[in-house]
Amino acid sequence: MAYKHTNSKGVTYYLNSKKVTLRGGKEQTIFYFSKDERPEAVPELPAGMEVNENPRNGFLTVKRK
């Protein structure tokens, strides 16, 4: 079961993660939301992170507390 969050407009989004390699060769995990549940879904919100919503368009992001 993926972590899901409903924004102020009533749309439910699922949290996903992906490991990417930066230009310097460092590997980093990125988090993003999608409207559908995907194989790379995250079961729970990572520790020390919180969901932030853009009040203008309802876009969700994950940021450190």
HUDAHU-V802261 format. One record per helix or strand of 3 or more residues. SS is the DSSP state (H for helix, E for strand). FROM is the first residue (numbers start at 1). LEN is the number of residues. If there is no record, write none. Layout:
# HUDAHU-V802261
((SS FROM LEN) (SS FROM LEN))
This chain:
# HUDAHU-V802261
((E 4 3) (E 12 10) (E 27 8) (E 49 5) (E 60 5))
